[in-house]
């Protein structure tokens, strides 16, 4: 009964319980994301977060690309910011950041298991000390979680 209550509470809060056996003790390589945007450093933030999320959520060991069973490649194709609202003095009061990331999961042999592309927006308030760099990193963290859940669903299907 306690276990059922825990599942209900966690599910209602937006948490997902992922079976750890889904990785089946396979290994995965997550090379540094390719960054085709003008925002430097996003590739490191995304890659580190992906590696953390994969280890935390799935039963998969990180490995070098040459020795891994699976390879998860990511690509930042666009990162941008814009002013949404300004005040009378010309200061930005609300800005928005947009990040577009593509991913491909393959076997070591090169056979594609899954792929996708995600675009997310995040509003920030410069007058409260928030900035576009922080907003883009937050988006990268959110997208990482989505990618790991997609990897989970692809691995569950094979």
N, C-alpha and C positions, 0 to 999 in steps of 0.2 A: 504494500500500500504506500509506503514511504517513497519507493522508487517511482511509482506512478505519479505521485504528487510532484516529485522533483522534475520528471519529464514534462508534466503539464506546466509547471512554473517556468522552467527554462524555455519551453516552446513559446509561451505567451510573451516572453521578454525579447523575442527575436533571436535567441540563441539556437544554434543548430548542433545536434549531436551527430557526429560523423563516426561511423564504425572505423576503428583504427586498422582493422585487417584489410581495408580497401587497398592499401599500398602493397600488401602481400610481400613485404620485405624486399621490394625492388629498390633500385637506386635511381636517382635523378640528378641530372646536371642542370644548373640554372646559370648560364653564362650572363655576363653583364649585359643589360639591355642596350640595344642600339638606340641612340638618341639623335633623331633627325631635326630636332627643334633647336632654337637658339638658346634655350635655358639649360645651362650646364649644371651638372650635379643631380638632376632628376633621375638619371639612369642608375646612379649608385643607390639613391634612396629606394627606388623601386626594386632593384635586385636584392638588396639586403632584406627588405620587408617580405619579398616573395620567399626567400630562403627561410626566414623565420616562420612564416605562416605554413609552409610545406612541412617543416619539422614539427610544428606544434599541432597541426590538424590531421596529418596523414602519417601512416606508418611507412615512410619512405626515407631512405638514407641519402644524404647529399654525396655526390661523387664528381670526379673530373669527367669532362665530356667524353674522353677516350674510353672510359671504363663504365659509363652509366648505361642502365637499361633504357632509361627515358631521358629525353632532352626537352626542356621547356625554354623556348626562345621568346623574347619580348622585344617590342619595338615602340618607341615613343615617336609617333608621326607628327604630332602637333601639340604645342603648349602655347597658350596665349592668355592675355589679360585685356580687360577693357574697363573703362569707367562707365558705370551705370547711372549714378546720380552725383551731381556736384552741387555745391552751395553757391551763394551769391559772390563769394570771393574767388571762386574758381577751384576750390579744394574738392577733391574727390571724397564723398562721404560713403559711397558704396561702390565697390569694384567687383568684378567677376573674373575668375580664372577658369580656363577650359583646358582639359587634357585628353588626348586621344592616344590609346595604347592598343596595339595588336599583339596577339600571342599565338604560338603554334606549339603543340605538344606532339613529339614524334618518338618513335622507337629508335634505338641506336642504329638500326638498319636504314633509317630515313623514312620509314612508313609513317604516314600522318595518322594520328589518333584523334586529334581535334584542333580546332582553331577558332579564333574569334577576334572581335574588335570592340572596344568599349570607349565611349566618350562620356565624360562627366564634367559637370560645372560646379563651382563652389563660389559663393559670394563672400566677400570680406569687407571689413570696415576699417579703413586706414585711420580714422579719427579715434579708434579704440586700440590702436597699435598693431592691428592685423595688416598683413601685406601679401602680395601676390606669391612670393616665394613660399611662404607658409601654406597658403591655400593650395598651391600646386603639389606640395609634399603631402598634404592631407588627402588630396584626390588620389595620389599614387598609392597611399596606404589603403584607401577604400577599394581601389581597383585591384590591388593585390589580393584582398580577401575574396573578391568576386572570381578572379582567375583561379585561385586555389579551389573554390567550390566547383568551378567548371572542370578543372582537372580531376577532382574527386568523381564527378558524374561520368566523365569519360572512362576513368579507370574502373568504375563500377560496372560499366557496360561491356568490358572485355574480360 
